[in-house]
Amino acid sequence: MTINFDYEVTRQFDFDFEAMEKKVVEACLDYVECPYEVEVSILLTDNEQIRLINQEFREIDAPTDVLSFPVIEYEVPGDFSDLEDMVAEYFHPESGELLLGDIVLSIDQAEEQATEYGHSLLRELAFLTAHSMFHLFGYDHMEEDERKVMEEKQKEVLDKLQILR
């Protein structure tokens, strides 16, 4: 597994950010039983930069907590069974890893939400990463039934990791 970390902000954490992110990514991959080694990119940024990205890609001129940019278009969310036969571009030409996509996290939003929800920054960042990973697997939450499915999956992953509210 390859996780490419990029930082547009300098932030000191009281936990190992990259190790926590790796644990959450791996737990999500295990949860959906992904049969491949994968590559994911994670960018840690601030509200201003995520607002610009949100404006560019979603035409929403406001900051948000996390943005997900999946590479794969799944017919069924979390179904990896036909990927190899369908699109070779989903795989890195040198490493052979499945290219899942990009995650953009706003540290400003994560800090605000951790305070608002009364839990740790570690928990909030882990939640946002799990949320984004399920988007990279093709899940969404535009409809109520989709939202419930996605929320349950995120909860199960974080519970298994003992990253609780």
C-alpha positions in Angstrom: 0.0 0.0 0.0 1.2 3.5 -0.8 -0.1 6.6 0.8 1.2 9.8 -0.6 1.0 12.6 2.1 1.1 16.2 1.1 0.9 19.2 3.5 -0.2 22.7 2.7 -0.2 23.5 6.4 2.3 23.0 9.2 0.6 21.4 12.1 2.0 19.6 15.2 -0.2 16.8 16.5 -0.1 15.0 19.8 -0.4 11.8 17.9 1.3 10.3 14.8 -0.9 11.6 12.0 0.5 9.5 9.3 0.4 6.3 11.3 -3.3 7.0 12.3 -4.2 7.6 8.6 -2.5 4.4 7.6 -4.5 2.4 10.2 -7.8 3.9 9.1 -7.0 3.4 5.4 -6.0 -0.3 6.0 -9.1 -0.9 8.2 -11.4 0.5 5.4 -9.6 -1.7 2.8 -10.0 -4.8 5.1 -13.7 -3.9 5.7 -14.5 -3.9 2.0 -12.2 -6.9 1.4 -10.2 -5.1 -1.3 -8.1 -7.7 -3.0 -5.5 -5.3 -4.3 -2.6 -3.3 -3.0 -3.7 0.3 -3.4 -2.4 3.8 -3.7 -4.1 6.8 -2.1 -3.1 10.4 -1.8 -4.0 12.5 1.3 -3.6 16.3 1.4 -3.8 18.2 4.7 -4.8 21.8 4.0 -6.7 24.7 5.6 -10.1 26.2 5.1 -9.0 28.7 2.4 -7.4 26.1 0.2 -10.2 23.6 0.5 -12.6 26.4 -0.3 -10.8 27.0 -3.5 -10.8 23.3 -4.4 -14.4 23.0 -3.5 -15.2 26.0 -5.7 -13.2 24.6 -8.6 -14.5 21.1 -8.6 -18.0 21.4 -7.0 -18.8 25.0 -7.7 -19.4 25.6 -4.0 -17.7 28.7 -2.7 -17.3 27.5 0.9 -14.9 25.5 2.9 -15.8 21.9 3.7 -14.2 19.3 6.0 -13.2 16.7 3.4 -13.2 16.2 -0.3 -12.9 12.9 -2.1 -11.7 12.4 -5.6 -12.2 8.7 -6.6 -10.4 7.3 -9.7 -12.8 4.4 -10.1 -16.3 4.4 -11.4 -17.9 1.4 -9.7 -21.0 -0.3 -11.0 -21.7 -1.5 -7.4 -20.0 0.3 -4.5 -17.2 -1.6 -3.0 -17.2 -4.3 -5.7 -13.7 -4.9 -7.0 -14.5 -8.1 -8.9 -14.3 -6.8 -12.5 -11.8 -4.0 -12.2 -8.8 -5.8 -13.6 -10.8 -6.8 -16.7 -12.5 -3.4 -17.2 -9.9 -0.7 -17.0 -6.2 -1.0 -16.9 -5.9 2.7 -16.1 -7.1 2.0 -12.6 -3.7 0.4 -11.9 -0.4 2.1 -11.5 1.8 1.0 -14.5 4.9 0.5 -12.4 3.7 -0.7 -9.0 0.5 -2.5 -10.1 -1.3 -0.9 -7.2 -5.0 0.0 -7.6 -5.3 3.8 -7.8 -8.2 4.7 -5.5 -8.0 8.5 -5.6 -7.3 11.5 -3.5 -8.5 12.7 -0.1 -8.3 16.4 0.9 -8.7 17.2 4.6 -9.2 20.7 6.1 -7.4 20.8 9.5 -9.4 24.0 10.3 -12.7 22.3 9.8 -11.6 19.1 11.6 -10.5 21.2 14.7 -13.8 23.1 14.7 -15.9 19.9 14.3 -13.9 18.0 17.0 -14.7 20.8 19.4 -18.3 21.0 18.3 -18.8 17.2 18.7 -16.8 17.0 21.9 -14.2 14.5 20.8 -10.6 14.5 19.9 -8.9 15.8 16.8 -7.6 12.3 16.2 -11.2 10.9 16.2 -12.4 13.6 13.8 -9.6 13.1 11.3 -10.0 9.4 11.5 -13.8 9.8 10.9 -13.2 12.1 7.9 -10.7 9.7 6.4 -13.0 6.7 6.8 -15.8 8.8 5.3 -13.6 9.7 2.3 -12.4 6.1 1.8 -15.9 4.9 1.4 -16.4 7.6 -1.2 -13.3 6.2 -2.9 -15.0 2.8 -2.9 -18.0 4.2 -4.7 -20.4 4.8 -1.8 -22.4 8.0 -1.5 -24.9 9.7 0.9 -27.1 11.7 -1.4 -30.1 9.6 -0.6 -31.2 8.7 3.0 -30.7 4.9 2.5 -27.3 5.5 1.1 -26.4 7.8 4.0 -27.4 5.1 6.6 -25.3 2.4 4.8 -22.3 4.7 4.6 -22.6 5.9 8.2 -22.9 2.3 9.5 -19.8 1.2 7.6 -17.8 4.2 8.9 -18.9 3.5 12.5 -18.0 -0.2 12.2 -14.5 0.6 11.0 -13.9 3.2 13.8 -15.4 1.0 16.4 -13.0 -1.9 15.4 -10.1 0.5 15.7 -11.4 1.7 19.1 -11.4 5.3 17.8 -14.5 6.4 19.6 -16.4 9.6 20.4 
